[in-house]
């Protein structure tokens, strides 16, 4: 499992997982749709890799919901382990990421924009093992 793109953000997210601070993550439903990939299911396990592609942990999905961007609540925002103190902070940080050049290039849509109805895959997980 890869969190964000390789670099500072991924390294920070991986540290937060290993420290037990990050127990949730979000992605956009369109990412799954573009790749014709199934959504994660509770009970599934995945190997977390760092920016160098080195496996560092195993996590287990405990819950998955698809919700509108505007429906993310404060508990979920805090559980993402990125230091968000408000839903507004979460929205700002995720808008910046999902509307950023790197993400837009990844989805091949230079004009992509987030709005209140954009569907988010809100996933909760637990750390099973450090590798």
ABEGO torsion letter per residue (X at the ends): XBBEBBEAAAAAAAAAAAAGABABBBBBAAAAAAAGBBBBBBGBBBBBBBAAGBBABBBBBABBBBBBAAABBAAAAAAAGAGBABAAAAAAAAAAAAABAAAAAAAGBAABBBBAABBBBBBBBBBABBX
